[in-house]
């Protein structure tokens, strides 16, 4: 701004031509004439906004107000769903694009920033395709809903090959202890699968080492591989999710008066789903026509036997609080591995590879003054090495 004022002052002296002044100030003649014209018109010499005076595609204020009101009435609806609803309610109306809806939400403070969550370590092994009964079981919670004075968390387990609904249990809380009790009953009745597929939430997985939870640690000791779908991709468990939709329609619309009554509704649905309801993907058969009990029984003891390691491995124990203890030193590992025994394979300068059975968890190194330092493995948590 100071340079522009000096340019005008020099111009008003009449001692210089416009061409000379433009060369002296290092600007083009077009810019010089623009500054002179603004000065003569009694305008400011500062930069003007490049925003157009007219915007024929701008959203009218009354349309934006209607979108804001609708969003406040349905705060959980996204821009696409809300646009579709407004279009159905106002046929023929010209509505902005989905991206403009999202922009209006953001501009009016109608989008809450998501809290950053500690992520579960990614599962990089490919998901197995079920080619026989009990090759892969799918497990999940069908959300939760009010049942009388408490809440119901339906725990569901299906066989991925036959679509057989193995269990549908009404739990009052979705914690690991209750799930494990259900799993013990299921294993007693149906035997053990080769793999169990779940999402990355608790109690099936954790954000700790290898994504292990107390539940998946137990599965691993029983010889069951734990598969985790990718975050945000429920279609990788699509058969199970489709069953959930039918389950909600048949048993929770409306829900029962209490958990016992809700469990009876689940039991009736499970019998009908497995034995009476034809399934198009099974050629019109029912799931019970294609399912048979696993030949692998639940072993004794039920919590699984300790793993055996090669003779040249060192053995390290994990404390009740989840600390790896070895040679009088300790470093935190994972509470999911509490009171387990691990194998340490010496790899020279890279330290020790830490194994839980055949699962490589990471590397153990000596740090400053002999302190132990554990680095989690970045490869697939079920890598066999």
SVG drawing of the C-alpha trace seen along z (x, -y; Angstrom):
<svg xmlns="http://www.w3.org/2000/svg" viewBox="-44 -18 68 103">
<polyline fill="none" stroke="black" stroke-width="0.4" points="0.0,0.0 2.9,-2.4 4.4,-1.8 1.1,-2.5 0.7,-5.8 4.3,-6.8 3.5,-5.9 0.4,-8.2 2.4,-11.0 5.1,-10.8 2.5,-10.8 0.8,-13.9 4.2,-15.8 3.9,-15.7 7.6,-15.0 7.3,-11.4 5.3,-9.7 3.2,-6.7 5.6,-4.5 8.6,-5.8 6.8,-5.3 5.8,-1.8 9.4,-0.9 10.6,-2.5 8.1,-0.6 8.4,2.6 4.8,2.9 3.0,3.2 1.4,0.1 -2.1,1.8 -1.5,2.0 -0.3,-1.6 -3.3,-2.9 -5.6,-0.9 -4.1,-2.5 -4.4,-6.0 -8.0,-5.3 -8.9,-4.2 -7.3,-7.3 -9.2,-9.6 -12.4,-7.8 -11.7,-8.4 -11.4,-4.6 -9.1,-2.7 -5.8,-1.5 -5.9,1.8 -6.6,5.2 -10.3,5.8 -12.1,9.0 -12.2,11.3 -15.6,12.6 -18.1,12.1 -20.9,9.6 -23.4,12.1 -23.5,15.9 -26.4,17.4 -25.6,20.9 -25.6,19.8 -28.1,21.5 -31.0,19.2 -31.1,18.2 -34.6,19.8 -33.3,23.1 -30.3,23.1 -32.6,22.3 -34.8,25.3 -31.8,27.6 -30.5,26.3 -34.0,26.9 -34.2,30.4 -30.7,31.3 -31.5,30.1 -34.7,32.2 -32.6,35.3 -29.1,34.6 -28.0,38.2 -29.0,38.1 -26.1,37.6 -26.3,35.2 -27.4,37.8 -30.2,39.2 -31.4,35.7 -31.4,34.6 -33.4,37.7 -35.9,37.0 -36.4,33.4 -36.7,34.4 -39.4,36.9 -41.2,34.3 -40.9,31.6 -41.2,33.2 -40.0,30.9 -37.9,28.7 -34.4,27.8 -32.1,28.9 -28.3,28.5 -25.9,31.4 -25.0,33.7 -21.6,32.0 -23.3,28.6 -25.6,30.1 -22.4,31.2 -20.9,27.7 -24.1,26.2 -23.9,28.5 -20.3,27.5 -20.9,23.8 -23.7,23.8 -21.8,25.8 -24.0,28.9 -21.1,31.4 -19.4,32.6 -15.7,33.3 -15.0,37.0 -12.8,37.9 -9.6,39.5 -9.6,43.1 -6.8,45.4 -6.9,47.8 -6.7,51.6 -3.6,52.9 -4.6,53.8 -5.2,57.4 -3.3,58.0 -3.9,61.7 -6.6,62.5 -10.0,63.5 -10.6,67.2 -13.4,68.3 -15.7,70.8 -15.7,74.0 -17.2,76.3 -19.1,76.1 -17.1,74.8 -14.4,73.4 -15.3,69.9 -17.8,68.7 -19.0,65.1 -19.6,63.3 -21.0,59.9 -23.4,57.9 -26.7,56.7 -26.4,53.3 -28.5,52.9 -32.0,51.8 -34.2,51.3 -36.0,54.3 -38.1,53.3 -35.9,51.6 -32.6,52.9 -30.9,53.1 -30.4,56.1 -27.2,56.8 -27.9,59.7 -24.8,61.8 -25.0,63.7 -22.8,66.5 -23.3,67.9 -21.6,70.5 -20.3,68.7 -20.7,71.7 -24.2,72.9 -25.6,69.6 -26.6,71.7 -27.4,69.5 -25.4,71.2 -26.3,68.9 -28.4,65.8 -28.2,64.8 -29.7,61.8 -26.9,60.4 -27.4,57.5 -23.8,56.3 -21.4,56.9 -18.3,57.8 -15.8,60.5 -16.7,62.7 -20.3,63.0 -19.3,63.7 -16.8,66.3 -19.5,68.1 -21.7,68.2 -18.8,69.4 -18.0,72.3 -21.6,73.5 -21.5,73.2 -18.2,75.1 -19.7,77.9 -22.6,78.2 -21.1,77.6 -17.4,78.2 -14.6,75.8 -14.4,73.9 -11.1,73.3 -11.6,69.5 -13.8,66.9 -14.5,63.6 -15.4,60.4 -15.1,56.7 -12.3,54.8 -14.4,53.8 -14.3,55.1 -14.5,57.7 -13.3,59.5 -10.2,57.3 -8.2,54.6 -5.8,51.8 -3.0,53.7 -0.3,56.0 -1.5,57.9 -5.0,56.7 -5.3,59.4 -8.1,59.4 -8.5,61.8 -11.2,63.5 -9.1,63.9 -6.1,65.0 -8.3,67.9 -9.4,68.7 -5.8,68.8 -4.9,71.2 -7.7,73.5 -6.3,73.5 -8.9,71.1 -7.6,68.4 -9.1,65.0 -10.0,63.0 -10.9,59.3 -12.6,57.4 -11.3,54.1 -12.6,51.1 -15.6,49.5 -16.2,52.5 -19.1,54.5 -19.6,56.1 -16.7,58.4 -19.1,60.0 -22.1,59.4 -23.9,62.7 -23.9,62.1 -25.1,58.5 -27.9,59.6 -29.1,62.0 -29.0,59.2 -31.5,57.2 -34.0,60.1 -33.4,60.7 -34.3,57.2 -37.4,57.2 -38.7,60.5 -37.8,60.2 -37.3,56.5 -40.1,54.6 -41.3,54.1 -38.9,55.7 -40.2,58.0 -41.0,56.9 -37.9,58.4 -34.7,60.3 -36.2,63.8 -39.1,63.0 -36.6,61.6 -34.5,64.7 -37.6,66.8 -38.2,64.7 -34.6,65.2 -35.0,69.0 -38.1,69.1 -36.4,67.1 -33.3,69.3 -35.4,72.5 -37.4,71.0 -34.3,69.4 -32.3,72.7 -35.0,75.3 -38.0,73.6 -36.9,70.6 -35.7,71.4 -32.5,69.5 -32.1,68.3 -28.3,68.6 -28.7,72.2 -30.9,73.1 -34.1,73.0 -32.7,75.2 -32.6,74.3 -29.3,73.8 -29.8,76.9 -29.6,78.9 -26.0,77.8 -24.6,77.7 -23.0,80.4 -21.3,80.4 -17.5,79.8 -15.4,82.9 -13.1,80.8 -14.3,80.9 -13.6,78.4 -10.4,79.7 -9.5,80.0 -8.6,77.8 -11.2,75.4 -8.8,72.4 -6.3,74.2 -2.9,75.8 0.3,73.7 2.2,73.6 5.4,75.6 8.4,73.9 11.6,75.2 14.4,76.2 16.6,73.3 14.0,70.7 14.2,68.8 10.9,68.7 9.4,65.5 6.4,65.1 3.8,62.4 2.6,61.1 -1.0,60.7 -0.7,57.0 0.6,57.7 4.3,57.2 6.8,59.4 9.3,60.6 12.6,62.1 16.1,62.2 15.0,59.9 13.8,57.2 10.2,56.3 8.5,54.3 4.8,53.8 3.3,56.1 -0.5,56.6 -3.0,57.4 -4.6,59.8 -1.6,62.0 -1.6,62.0 -0.1,65.1 0.9,66.6 4.3,68.1 6.0,66.6 8.9,67.9 12.0,65.8 14.0,66.5 17.5,64.9 18.2,63.1 21.5,61.5 21.7,57.7 17.9,57.4 17.4,58.9 14.7,61.5 11.6,62.3 8.7,62.8 6.2,65.6 2.9,66.5 2.7,70.0 3.3,69.6 2.2,66.0 5.0,63.5 4.2,60.6 7.2,58.4 10.9,57.9 12.5,57.5 15.7,55.5 18.0,54.3 17.9,50.6 19.8,48.2 21.3,49.9 19.9,53.2 16.2,52.2 14.0,54.2 12.2,52.6 9.4,54.3 8.5,53.3 5.2,54.7 5.2,56.6 3.8,54.6 2.9,57.7 -0.2,59.8 -0.8,60.8 -1.3,64.4 1.9,64.7 3.5,68.2 7.2,67.7"/>
</svg>
